Amino acid sequence: MSETSRTAFGGRRAVPPNNSNAAEDDLPTVELQGVVPRGVNLQEFLNVTSVHLFKERWDTNKVDHHTDKYENNKLIVRRGQSFYVQIDFSRPYDPRRDLFRVEYVIGRYPQENKGTYIPVPIVSELQSGKWGAKIVMR
């Protein structure tokens, strides 16, 4: 008898559990769609052009978190320790005029109450035990 592989969902789950982004090729992005208000210049919007995670074996995140000996090309950091992310924008960032936020999303159906969607506020000082991002250099 041939055995077919089926995904088992525990209990009343209607969606698979969120535990990895490894299978995701298309990352979710938010873009302006549809009607744009009059007087809005799309060139003035702050667009992300690249994100650098310092995940190479010799980079600061790998060395500071003692994960530089792992044979893995992904970012591996330890819980409760800060790490660096460089975000390049389409134009210079102006904190008086620009507003952006960092969000961590795990899996296809992220939810804040399940810990798979984490909005990270931009703060002036990092606090122990709380999510936060601090701008170190512009």
N, C-alpha and C positions, 0 to 999 in steps of 0.2 A: 504494500500500500504506500503510495507516495504521500509525503508530508508537505503541506504548504505552510509557508511562514506567514503568520498573522501577528499583527501588533496587538498586544493585550493592554487594555486600558484598565487601570485599577478603579473599582467602585463605580461612581457615577461620572467619571471623567468622559468628556466628549472630545477632548483634544489630547495629543500625546504630551508627556511631561517635558518641561523646559529644563534641560540640563546641559546643553552644549550648543555652541554656534558653529561647530566644526563642519556640519553638513550644509551650512548656509553659504551660498555663492552670492546671492543678491542681498546686500545690506539695505535696510530701510533708510530712506532719505526723505526729507521734507522739502518740497519745492513749491514755488508759487504756481498755481494752476488756475485756469479760468480767467475771470474778469479781474483786471488790475485797476485799482482806483485811479482817477484822473490826477495828474500831478506827481505820480510816483515814478521816480527814475530808477530803473532796475540796476543801473551801474553803481548806485549808492549803497546797495545791499552788501552786507559783509558775507562773502562766500568762502567756504573752506576749500583750499586748493590742495593741501596735503596734511597728513598726520604722521608724525614720527614718534614711535614708541620706545626708542632706545632699547631694542630687544636683541641686538647682536651680542655675541659672547663677551666682547670687551666693553660694551656700553655700561653706563652707570646703573641702570635698573637691574641688569643681570648681576653685576658685581655687588651692589649694595644689598641685594636680596639673597645672595649666595646661591644663585641658580645658574651661574655661568658654566657649571660642569655638566648640566643637562644637555643631551643631544636633542634640542627642540628649537625650531625657528619661531615659535610663538612667544609672546610675552608671558613670563611666569613671574609673579610677584607674591610675596607673603602677606597674609592677612594682617591688617592693623599697621602696616608700614606705608609711608608715602612713597610715591614713584613719580617719575617725570614723563610728561607728554608734551610734544611740541606741535602746535597747530599753526599752520601757515594760512593766512587769509589772502583774498584777492586785492586787498588794500590795507594800509596801516590801521590797526585797531585803536579806536578812540573810546575810552571808558565813559566819557561824558555823553557820547552819542550812540554808541553801539551796545547792544545787549545780546549775549549768547549764553548758552548753557550746555553742559556736558551731560550726556545720559548714557548709562550702561544698560545694554539690552541683552538678555540671554534667551535663546530659543526663538521659536517662531511666534509664540503667543505670550509675550511678556506681560506680567501683571505686578504692580507695586506690592500688593498684599502677599504675594508669593516670593518676593525678593528677586524676581527676574527682570524687573524694570526699576532702575535706580536713578532718579534725577539728582545730579550733583550740583549744589549751589556754589557760585563763585563767592568766596569770602575773603576778608582781609587777613584773618588769622585762623589757622587750622586748629580745631578742637579735638581732643582725644575722644575716641569712641563715636565720632560723627563723620558722615561723609562730607567732604568739602574739597574745593579746588582753589588754589591760590595762584595768582599770576606772579611768577617769579621774575620774568624778563619780557620786555616788549621789543 
